[in-house]
Amino acid sequence: MRRSVLLVPVAGGGLWSVRAGGVRWVCGFTDEAALARFALHQAPGDQPLDYAALLGARIVDELVPALGEPAGLAVDIATEDGAMFFPPVAGIVPDAVAVDAGPAGEVRS
């Protein structure tokens, strides 16, 4: 995921995200076909859906921490049996914003 280029829809001046289970999920897609499946259900009418092409590492290392709340990455959420979730835990996001890390990035078990 970290070395993959993901297509992230842009809406309202920011990256497309959803909140579920107390986590804000940034939505990324592995290719234009996966993004198109998502757009069929989310984009208004025949409007094109703008997107940014970002490295997975940039999303989890820079963008997720900047959100200021528990956040993770959801990949290909409109693909049946193909969705992947990278939650806000140590080893995926920086320890400073991981929900399973204590003071000073100390990982809790």
N, CA, C and O atoms as a GROMACS GRO file, in nm:
protein
  436
    1MET      N    1   0.082  -0.119   0.000
    1MET     CA    2   0.000   0.000   0.000
    1MET      C    3   0.087   0.125   0.000
    1MET      O    4   0.056   0.221  -0.070
    2ARG      N    5   0.194   0.125   0.076
    2ARG     CA    6   0.276   0.246   0.090
    2ARG      C    7   0.337   0.291  -0.042
    2ARG      O    8   0.351   0.411  -0.066
    3ARG      N    9   0.375   0.197  -0.127
    3ARG     CA   10   0.440   0.232  -0.254
    3ARG      C   11   0.342   0.243  -0.370
    3ARG      O   12   0.381   0.277  -0.481
    4SER      N   13   0.216   0.216  -0.344
    4SER     CA   14   0.114   0.221  -0.449
    4SER      C   15   0.061   0.362  -0.467
    4SER      O   16   0.044   0.437  -0.371
    5VAL      N   17   0.035   0.396  -0.592
    5VAL     CA   18  -0.033   0.522  -0.621
    5VAL      C   19  -0.181   0.494  -0.611
    5VAL      O   20  -0.234   0.404  -0.677
    6LEU      N   21  -0.249   0.572  -0.528
    6LEU     CA   22  -0.393   0.556  -0.510
    6LEU      C   23  -0.464   0.680  -0.562
    6LEU      O   24  -0.414   0.791  -0.551
    7LEU      N   25  -0.581   0.658  -0.619
    7LEU     CA   26  -0.664   0.768  -0.669
    7LEU      C   27  -0.763   0.803  -0.559
    7LEU      O   28  -0.844   0.720  -0.518
    8VAL      N   29  -0.756   0.927  -0.512
    8VAL     CA   30  -0.841   0.972  -0.401
    8VAL      C   31  -0.935   1.079  -0.453
    8VAL      O   32  -0.890   1.185  -0.498
    9PRO      N   33  -1.067   1.054  -0.448
    9PRO     CA   34  -1.162   1.154  -0.495
    9PRO      C   35  -1.149   1.284  -0.415
    9PRO      O   36  -1.120   1.284  -0.295
   10VAL      N   37  -1.171   1.394  -0.485
   10VAL     CA   38  -1.167   1.526  -0.424
   10VAL      C   39  -1.307   1.584  -0.432
   10VAL      O   40  -1.368   1.588  -0.539
   11ALA      N   41  -1.357   1.630  -0.319
   11ALA     CA   42  -1.491   1.690  -0.316
   11ALA      C   43  -1.493   1.802  -0.213
   11ALA      O   44  -1.436   1.788  -0.104
   12GLY      N   45  -1.556   1.912  -0.247
   12GLY     CA   46  -1.569   2.022  -0.152
   12GLY      C   47  -1.436   2.079  -0.108
   12GLY      O   48  -1.424   2.128   0.005
   13GLY      N   49  -1.335   2.074  -0.193
   13GLY     CA   50  -1.205   2.129  -0.159
   13GLY      C   51  -1.116   2.038  -0.077
   13GLY      O   52  -1.007   2.079  -0.036
   14GLY      N   53  -1.160   1.914  -0.049
   14GLY     CA   54  -1.078   1.822   0.029
   14GLY      C   55  -1.088   1.681  -0.024
   14GLY      O   56  -1.163   1.654  -0.118
   15LEU      N   57  -1.014   1.592   0.037
   15LEU     CA   58  -1.018   1.453  -0.003
   15LEU      C   59  -1.145   1.387   0.048
   15LEU      O   60  -1.192   1.417   0.158
   16TRP      N   61  -1.199   1.297  -0.030
   16TRP     CA   62  -1.321   1.226   0.005
   16TRP      C   63  -1.294   1.135   0.123
   16TRP      O   64  -1.200   1.056   0.122
   17SER      N   65  -1.377   1.146   0.224
   17SER     CA   66  -1.365   1.057   0.340
   17SER      C   67  -1.503   1.031   0.397
   17SER      O   68  -1.598   1.106   0.371
   18VAL      N   69  -1.512   0.926   0.474
   18VAL     CA   70  -1.637   0.889   0.542
   18VAL      C   71  -1.604   0.856   0.687
   18VAL      O   72  -1.491   0.816   0.718
   19ARG      N   73  -1.701   0.872   0.774
   19ARG     CA   74  -1.682   0.834   0.914
   19ARG      C   75  -1.762   0.708   0.942
   19ARG      O   76  -1.880   0.698   0.908
   20ALA      N   77  -1.696   0.612   1.004
   20ALA     CA   78  -1.762   0.487   1.043
   20ALA      C   79  -1.686   0.428   1.161
   20ALA      O   80  -1.562   0.424   1.161
   21GLY      N   81  -1.758   0.384   1.261
   21GLY     CA   82  -1.698   0.320   1.377
   21GLY      C   83  -1.603   0.409   1.453
   21GLY      O   84  -1.506   0.360   1.512
   22GLY      N   85  -1.628   0.539   1.455
   22GLY     CA   86  -1.542   0.632   1.527
   22GLY      C   87  -1.413   0.666   1.456
   22GLY      O   88  -1.323   0.726   1.514
   23VAL      N   89  -1.402   0.627   1.328
   23VAL     CA   90  -1.281   0.652   1.249
   23VAL      C   91  -1.320   0.727   1.122
   23VAL      O   92  -1.422   0.697   1.060
   24ARG      N   93  -1.238   0.822   1.085
   24ARG     CA   94  -1.255   0.890   0.957
   24ARG      C   95  -1.169   0.815   0.855
   24ARG      O   96  -1.047   0.804   0.873
   25TRP      N   97  -1.231   0.764   0.751
   25TRP     CA   98  -1.163   0.684   0.650
   25TRP      C   99  -1.142   0.765   0.523
   25TRP      O  100  -1.240   0.808   0.461
   26VAL      N  101  -1.018   0.787   0.484
   26VAL     CA  102  -0.986   0.847   0.355
   26VAL      C  103  -1.003   0.736   0.252
   26VAL      O  104  -0.949   0.627   0.268
   27CYS      N  105  -1.078   0.764   0.146
   27CYS     CA  106  -1.109   0.662   0.045
   27CYS      C  107  -1.012   0.672  -0.072
   27CYS      O  108  -1.001   0.777  -0.135
   28GLY      N  109  -0.942   0.563  -0.101
   28GLY     CA  110  -0.850   0.558  -0.214
   28GLY      C  111  -0.884   0.440  -0.303
   28GLY      O  112  -0.946   0.343  -0.259
   29PHE      N  113  -0.843   0.448  -0.428
   29PHE     CA  114  -0.876   0.346  -0.526
   29PHE      C  115  -0.751   0.310  -0.606
   29PHE      O  116  -0.670   0.396  -0.640
   30THR      N  117  -0.737   0.181  -0.637
   30THR     CA  118  -0.617   0.132  -0.701
   30THR      C  119  -0.610   0.161  -0.851
   30THR      O  120  -0.502   0.159  -0.910
   31ASP      N  121  -0.724   0.188  -0.913
   31ASP     CA  122  -0.724   0.221  -1.056
   31ASP      C  123  -0.852   0.294  -1.091
   31ASP      O  124  -0.942   0.308  -1.008
   32GLU      N  125  -0.859   0.342  -1.215
   32GLU     CA  126  -0.976   0.420  -1.258
   32GLU      C  127  -1.104   0.336  -1.261
   32GLU      O  128  -1.212   0.390  -1.239
   33ALA      N  129  -1.093   0.207  -1.287
   33ALA     CA  130  -1.213   0.121  -1.288
   33ALA      C  131  -1.273   0.114  -1.148
   33ALA      O  132  -1.395   0.122  -1.132
   34ALA      N  133  -1.189   0.097  -1.046
   34ALA     CA  134  -1.238   0.092  -0.908
   34ALA      C  135  -1.298   0.227  -0.867
   34ALA      O  136  -1.400   0.232  -0.799
   35LEU      N  137  -1.234   0.335  -0.909
   35LEU     CA  138  -1.286   0.469  -0.881
   35LEU      C  139  -1.420   0.489  -0.952
   35LEU      O  140  -1.510   0.550  -0.895
   36ALA      N  141  -1.434   0.440  -1.074
   36ALA     CA  142  -1.559   0.454  -1.150
   36ALA      C  143  -1.674   0.380  -1.082
   36ALA      O  144  -1.786   0.430  -1.080
   37ARG      N  145  -1.647   0.261  -1.025
   37ARG     CA  146  -1.752   0.188  -0.952
   37ARG      C  147  -1.801   0.270  -0.834
   37ARG      O  148  -1.921   0.276  -0.806
   38PHE      N  149  -1.710   0.333  -0.765
   38PHE     CA  150  -1.745   0.419  -0.652
   38PHE      C  151  -1.826   0.540  -0.701
   38PHE      O  152  -1.928   0.575  -0.642
   39ALA      N  153  -1.780   0.603  -0.807
   39ALA     CA  154  -1.844   0.724  -0.859
   39ALA      C  155  -1.988   0.698  -0.902
   39ALA      O  156  -2.072   0.787  -0.891
   40LEU      N  157  -2.018   0.578  -0.951
   40LEU     CA  158  -2.154   0.544  -0.991
   40LEU      C  159  -2.253   0.563  -0.876
   40LEU      O  160  -2.368   0.598  -0.898
   41HIS      N  161  -2.206   0.538  -0.754
   41HIS     CA  162  -2.293   0.547  -0.637
   41HIS      C  163  -2.281   0.679  -0.563
   41HIS      O  164  -2.371   0.715  -0.486
   42GLN      N  165  -2.172   0.752  -0.583
   42GLN     CA  166  -2.147   0.870  -0.501
   42GLN      C  167  -2.148   1.002  -0.576
   42GLN      O  168  -2.184   1.105  -0.517
   43ALA      N  169  -2.110   1.004  -0.702
   43ALA     CA  170  -2.102   1.130  -0.776
   43ALA      C  171  -2.241   1.175  -0.818
   43ALA      O  172  -2.323   1.093  -0.860
   44PRO      N  173  -2.268   1.304  -0.807
   44PRO     CA  174  -2.400   1.354  -0.845
   44PRO      C  175  -2.422   1.351  -0.997
   44PRO      O  176  -2.350   1.416  -1.072
   45GLY      N  177  -2.522   1.274  -1.039
   45GLY     CA  178  -2.560   1.268  -1.181
   45GLY      C  179  -2.444   1.228  -1.271
   45GLY      O  180  -2.371   1.134  -1.243
   46ASP      N  181  -2.431   1.304  -1.380
   46ASP     CA  182  -2.326   1.276  -1.478
   46ASP      C  183  -2.202   1.360  -1.454
   46ASP      O  184  -2.118   1.374  -1.543
   47GLN      N  185  -2.189   1.417  -1.337
   47GLN     CA  186  -2.076   1.503  -1.307
   47GLN      C  187  -1.948   1.421  -1.294
   47GLN      O  188  -1.948   1.315  -1.231
   48PRO      N  189  -1.838   1.469  -1.355
   48PRO     CA  190  -1.712   1.397  -1.338
   48PRO      C  191  -1.665   1.409  -1.194
   48PRO      O  192  -1.694   1.507  -1.125
   49LEU      N  193  -1.593   1.310  -1.150
   49LEU     CA  194  -1.541   1.309  -1.014
   49LEU      C  195  -1.391   1.339  -1.021
   49LEU      O  196  -1.313   1.260  -1.074
   50ASP      N  197  -1.352   1.454  -0.967
   50ASP     CA  198  -1.210   1.489  -0.964
   50ASP      C  199  -1.138   1.401  -0.864
   50ASP      O  200  -1.198   1.355  -0.766
   51TYR      N  201  -1.010   1.377  -0.888
   51TYR     CA  202  -0.933   1.297  -0.794
   51TYR      C  203  -0.787   1.339  -0.797
   51TYR      O  204  -0.739   1.401  -0.892
   52ALA      N  205  -0.718   1.302  -0.689
   52ALA     CA  206  -0.574   1.325  -0.679
   52ALA      C  207  -0.506   1.189  -0.679
   52ALA      O  208  -0.558   1.093  -0.622
   53ALA      N  209  -0.390   1.179  -0.743
   53ALA     CA  210  -0.310   1.056  -0.743
   53ALA      C  211  -0.202   1.074  -0.637
   53ALA      O  212  -0.114   1.159  -0.651
   54LEU      N  213  -0.208   0.992  -0.532
   54LEU     CA  214  -0.117   1.007  -0.418
   54LEU      C  215  -0.057   0.872  -0.380
   54LEU      O  216  -0.122   0.768  -0.392
   55LEU      N  217   0.066   0.874  -0.335
   55LEU     CA  218   0.126   0.753  -0.281
   55LEU      C  219   0.057   0.717  -0.150
   55LEU      O  220   0.024   0.804  -0.071
   56GLY      N  221   0.037   0.588  -0.128
   56GLY     CA  222  -0.024   0.542  -0.003
   56GLY      C  223   0.053   0.593   0.117
   56GLY      O  224  -0.008   0.631   0.218
   57ALA      N  225   0.185   0.595   0.109
   57ALA     CA  226   0.267   0.644   0.220
   57ALA      C  227   0.236   0.789   0.252
   57ALA      O  228   0.230   0.826   0.370
   58ARG      N  229   0.215   0.870   0.152
   58ARG     CA  230   0.182   1.011   0.177
   58ARG      C  231   0.048   1.024   0.248
   58ARG      O  232   0.031   1.108   0.336
   59ILE      N  233  -0.047   0.940   0.210
   59ILE     CA  234  -0.179   0.945   0.273
   59ILE      C  235  -0.169   0.911   0.421
   59ILE      O  236  -0.218   0.987   0.505
   60VAL      N  237  -0.105   0.798   0.455
   60VAL     CA  238  -0.102   0.756   0.595
   60VAL      C  239   0.001   0.830   0.679
   60VAL      O  240  -0.016   0.843   0.800
   61ASP      N  241   0.108   0.880   0.618
   61ASP     CA  242   0.213   0.948   0.695
   61ASP      C  243   0.190   1.098   0.709
   61ASP      O  244   0.231   1.158   0.809
   62GLU      N  245   0.124   1.160   0.611
   62GLU     CA  246   0.107   1.305   0.613
   62GLU      C  247  -0.039   1.348   0.626
   62GLU      O  248  -0.073   1.430   0.712
   63LEU      N  249  -0.124   1.294   0.542
   63LEU     CA  250  -0.262   1.342   0.538
   63LEU      C  251  -0.345   1.294   0.656
   63LEU      O  252  -0.419   1.372   0.716
   64VAL      N  253  -0.334   1.168   0.691
   64VAL     CA  254  -0.410   1.114   0.805
   64VAL      C  255  -0.376   1.188   0.934
   64VAL      O  256  -0.468   1.228   1.006
   65PRO      N  257  -0.248   1.209   0.968
   65PRO     CA  258  -0.218   1.283   1.091
   65PRO      C  259  -0.271   1.427   1.090
   65PRO      O  260  -0.306   1.481   1.195
   66ALA      N  261  -0.277   1.488   0.972
   66ALA     CA  262  -0.324   1.626   0.962
   66ALA      C  263  -0.474   1.639   0.987
   66ALA      O  264  -0.523   1.750   1.009
   67LEU      N  265  -0.548   1.530   0.985
   67LEU     CA  266  -0.692   1.535   1.005
   67LEU      C  267  -0.730   1.565   1.149
   67LEU      O  268  -0.840   1.614   1.175
   68GLY      N  269  -0.641   1.537   1.243
   68GLY     CA  270  -0.666   1.571   1.382
   68GLY      C  271  -0.770   1.486   1.453
   68GLY      O  272  -0.827   1.528   1.553
   69GLU      N  273  -0.794   1.367   1.402
   69GLU     CA  274  -0.888   1.273   1.462
   69GLU      C  275  -0.848   1.133   1.419
   69GLU      O  276  -0.771   1.118   1.324
   70PRO      N  277  -0.897   1.028   1.487
   70PRO     CA  278  -0.861   0.894   1.443
   70PRO      C  279  -0.901   0.874   1.296
   70PRO      O  280  -1.018   0.890   1.259
   71ALA      N  281  -0.803   0.841   1.214
   71ALA     CA  282  -0.829   0.828   1.070
   71ALA      C  283  -0.743   0.716   1.012
   71ALA      O  284  -0.633   0.688   1.059
   72GLY      N  285  -0.797   0.653   0.909
   72GLY     CA  286  -0.728   0.546   0.840
   72GLY      C  287  -0.753   0.556   0.692
   72GLY      O  288  -0.808   0.654   0.643
   73LEU      N  289  -0.713   0.453   0.620
   73LEU     CA  290  -0.726   0.449   0.475
   73LEU      C  291  -0.812   0.331   0.435
   73LEU      O  292  -0.787   0.218   0.476
   74ALA      N  293  -0.914   0.357   0.355
   74ALA     CA  294  -1.001   0.253   0.299
   74ALA      C  295  -0.974   0.247   0.148
   74ALA      O  296  -0.986   0.348   0.079
   75VAL      N  297  -0.940   0.130   0.099
   75VAL     CA  298  -0.902   0.115  -0.042
   75VAL      C  299  -1.005   0.029  -0.115
   75VAL      O  300  -1.044  -0.077  -0.067
   76ASP      N  301  -1.048   0.078  -0.231
   76ASP     CA  302  -1.140   0.006  -0.320
   76ASP      C  303  -1.270  -0.036  -0.250
   76ASP      O  304  -1.312  -0.151  -0.259
   77ILE      N  305  -1.333   0.058  -0.180
   77ILE     CA  306  -1.453   0.025  -0.103
   77ILE      C  307  -1.573  -0.012  -0.188
   77ILE      O  308  -1.671  -0.067  -0.136
   78ALA      N  309  -1.569   0.017  -0.317
   78ALA     CA  310  -1.681  -0.019  -0.404
   78ALA      C  311  -1.655  -0.147  -0.481
   78ALA      O  312  -1.733  -0.184  -0.569
   79THR      N  313  -1.547  -0.216  -0.448
   79THR     CA  314  -1.512  -0.340  -0.517
   79THR      C  315  -1.554  -0.458  -0.431
   79THR      O  316  -1.502  -0.478  -0.321
   80GLU      N  317  -1.648  -0.536  -0.481
   80GLU     CA  318  -1.695  -0.652  -0.406
   80GLU      C  319  -1.579  -0.747  -0.378
   80GLU      O  320  -1.504  -0.784  -0.469
   81ASP      N  321  -1.565  -0.786  -0.254
   81ASP     CA  322  -1.459  -0.877  -0.210
   81ASP      C  323  -1.318  -0.823  -0.234
   81ASP      O  324  -1.222  -0.900  -0.234
   82GLY      N  325  -1.305  -0.693  -0.255
   82GLY     CA  326  -1.172  -0.640  -0.282
   82GLY      C  327  -1.132  -0.524  -0.194
   82GLY      O  328  -1.022  -0.471  -0.208
   83ALA      N  329  -1.219  -0.483  -0.103
   83ALA     CA  330  -1.187  -0.369  -0.018
   83ALA      C  331  -1.080  -0.405   0.084
   83ALA      O  332  -1.074  -0.518   0.134
   84MET      N  333  -0.995  -0.307   0.114
   84MET     CA  334  -0.890  -0.323   0.213
   84MET      C  335  -0.897  -0.204   0.307
   84MET      O  336  -0.920  -0.091   0.264
   85PHE      N  337  -0.876  -0.228   0.436
   85PHE     CA  338  -0.880  -0.120   0.534
   85PHE      C  339  -0.749  -0.117   0.611
   85PHE      O  340  -0.700  -0.220   0.657
   86PHE      N  341  -0.694   0.002   0.624
   86PHE     CA  342  -0.571   0.025   0.698
   86PHE      C  343  -0.607   0.119   0.814
   86PHE      O  344  -0.610   0.241   0.796
   87PRO      N  345  -0.633   0.062   0.931
   87PRO     CA  346  -0.684   0.140   1.044
   87PRO      C  347  -0.576   0.227   1.109
   87PRO      O  348  -0.457   0.210   1.082
   88PRO      N  349  -0.618   0.318   1.194
   88PRO     CA  350  -0.523   0.409   1.258
   88PRO      C  351  -0.451   0.343   1.376
   88PRO      O  352  -0.470   0.382   1.491
   89VAL      N  353  -0.368   0.245   1.345
   89VAL     CA  354  -0.294   0.173   1.449
   89VAL      C  355  -0.144   0.182   1.419
   89VAL      O  356  -0.102   0.210   1.306
   90ALA      N  357  -0.065   0.158   1.523
   90ALA     CA  358   0.080   0.159   1.509
   90ALA      C  359   0.123   0.061   1.400
   90ALA      O  360   0.069  -0.049   1.389
   91GLY      N  361   0.219   0.103   1.320
   91GLY     CA  362   0.265   0.020   1.210
   91GLY      C  363   0.200   0.057   1.078
   91GLY      O  364   0.249   0.022   0.971
   92ILE      N  365   0.088   0.129   1.086
   92ILE     CA  366   0.021   0.176   0.964
   92ILE      C  367   0.029   0.328   0.957
   92ILE      O  368   0.074   0.383   0.857
   93VAL      N  369  -0.016   0.394   1.062
   93VAL     CA  370  -0.007   0.540   1.071
   93VAL      C  371   0.105   0.573   1.169
   93VAL      O  372   0.147   0.486   1.245
   94PRO      N  373   0.154   0.697   1.169
   94PRO     CA  374   0.257   0.733   1.266
   94PRO      C  375   0.209   0.707   1.410
   94PRO      O  376   0.092   0.729   1.441
   95ASP      N  377   0.300   0.660   1.495
   95ASP     CA  378   0.264   0.627   1.633
   95ASP      C  379   0.196   0.742   1.706
   95ASP      O  380   0.112   0.719   1.792
   96ALA      N  381   0.232   0.865   1.673
   96ALA     CA  382   0.175   0.981   1.741
   96ALA      C  383   0.024   0.993   1.721
   96ALA      O  384  -0.044   1.056   1.802
   97VAL      N  385  -0.030   0.934   1.614
   97VAL     CA  386  -0.175   0.942   1.589
   97VAL      C  387  -0.242   0.804   1.591
   97VAL      O  388  -0.361   0.793   1.561
   98ALA      N  389  -0.167   0.701   1.626
   98ALA     CA  390  -0.224   0.566   1.634
   98ALA      C  391  -0.312   0.554   1.757
   98ALA      O  392  -0.274   0.598   1.865
   99VAL      N  393  -0.429   0.494   1.741
   99VAL     CA  394  -0.522   0.480   1.854
   99VAL      C  395  -0.475   0.377   1.954
   99VAL      O  396  -0.524   0.374   2.067
  100ASP      N  397  -0.381   0.291   1.915
  100ASP     CA  398  -0.331   0.190   2.007
  100ASP      C  399  -0.196   0.227   2.068
  100ASP      O  400  -0.129   0.142   2.128
  101ALA      N  401  -0.156   0.353   2.053
  101ALA     CA  402  -0.030   0.399   2.109
  101ALA      C  403  -0.057   0.489   2.228
  101ALA      O  404  -0.149   0.571   2.226
  102GLY      N  405   0.021   0.474   2.330
  102GLY     CA  406   0.007   0.556   2.450
  102GLY      C  407   0.095   0.679   2.440
  102GLY      O  408   0.133   0.721   2.331
  103PRO      N  409   0.127   0.737   2.555
  103PRO     CA  410   0.214   0.856   2.558
  103PRO      C  411   0.347   0.828   2.489
  103PRO      O  412   0.402   0.718   2.501
  104ALA      N  413   0.397   0.928   2.418
  104ALA     CA  414   0.526   0.920   2.350
  104ALA      C  415   0.532   0.806   2.248
  104ALA      O  416   0.640   0.753   2.221
  105GLY      N  417   0.418   0.767   2.192
  105GLY     CA  418   0.415   0.665   2.088
  105GLY      C  419   0.433   0.523   2.139
  105GLY      O  420   0.456   0.432   2.060
  106GLU      N  421   0.424   0.503   2.270
  106GLU     CA  422   0.438   0.372   2.330
  106GLU      C  423   0.319   0.284   2.291
  106GLU      O  424   0.204   0.318   2.320
  107VAL      N  425   0.345   0.172   2.225
  107VAL     CA  426   0.237   0.086   2.176
  107VAL      C  427   0.177   0.008   2.292
  107VAL      O  428   0.248  -0.056   2.370
  108ARG      N  429   0.043   0.015   2.302
  108ARG     CA  430  -0.030  -0.062   2.405
  108ARG      C  431  -0.072  -0.195   2.346
  108ARG      O  432  -0.107  -0.202   2.228
  109SER      N  433  -0.068  -0.299   2.426
  109SER     CA  434  -0.112  -0.430   2.376
  109SER      C  435  -0.245  -0.467   2.432
  109SER      O  436  -0.298  -0.573   2.401
   0.00000   0.00000   0.00000
